């Protein structure tokens, strides 16, 4: 089973492009980065991650994304199958 999550990233002013580029180049042992988009609105970058389980997804967020220079805050949305 694969867990998919969307990480909504708020960056420091002027750091959106650098944060997005850094996330695109993450080589994580915990999860795979499937997509990175810079967006307008309350968030600056949206990241799609896939991991083998919820723990690995969380480790990737806290170890790989939240530790990047310029990241202020993250919000995670888990994808669910309602069928």
C-alpha positions in Angstrom: 0.0 0.0 0.0 1.2 3.5 -0.7 0.4 6.6 1.3 0.1 9.8 -0.7 0.1 13.3 0.9 0.1 16.9 -0.2 2.3 19.2 1.8 1.3 22.8 1.7 4.5 24.9 2.3 4.7 28.5 3.5 8.1 30.1 2.8 9.9 33.2 4.0 9.4 36.2 1.7 11.5 35.9 -1.4 12.4 32.3 -0.8 9.7 30.5 -2.7 11.7 29.6 -5.8 14.7 28.4 -3.8 12.5 26.3 -1.5 10.7 24.8 -4.5 14.0 24.0 -6.2 15.4 22.4 -3.1 12.4 20.2 -2.7 12.6 19.0 -6.3 16.1 17.8 -5.6 15.4 16.0 -2.3 16.7 12.4 -2.3 14.8 11.0 0.6 15.1 7.6 2.2 11.5 8.0 3.5 9.3 9.1 0.6 9.3 10.0 -3.1 8.6 13.5 -4.3 6.1 13.1 -7.1 5.3 16.8 -7.9 6.3 20.3 -6.7 4.3 23.3 -7.7 4.7 26.9 -6.8 1.3 28.5 -6.3 -0.4 31.7 -5.3 -2.6 32.1 -2.3 -2.0 31.4 1.4 0.7 28.7 0.5 3.7 29.1 -1.7 4.6 25.6 -2.7 2.6 22.4 -2.8 4.4 19.1 -2.8 3.0 15.6 -3.6 4.7 12.9 -1.6 4.3 9.1 -1.7 5.6 6.8 1.0 5.2 3.1 2.0 3.5 4.1 5.3 2.3 7.1 7.3 5.4 7.0 9.5 7.8 7.4 6.5 5.6 10.2 5.1 5.9 12.0 8.4 9.6 11.5 8.6 10.1 12.9 5.1 8.1 16.0 6.0 9.9 16.6 9.3 13.4 15.6 8.2 13.5 16.6 4.5 11.1 19.5 4.0 10.8 21.3 7.3 14.6 21.5 7.7 15.1 23.4 4.4 16.2 27.0 4.7 13.3 29.3 3.9 10.5 27.0 5.1 8.3 28.7 7.7 5.4 26.2 8.1 3.9 23.2 6.5 0.4 21.7 6.5 -0.2 18.1 5.4 -3.3 16.8 3.6 -3.5 13.0 3.3 -5.1 11.5 0.2 -7.9 9.0 1.1 -9.9 6.5 -1.0 -13.6 7.0 -0.1 -14.8 4.3 -2.6 
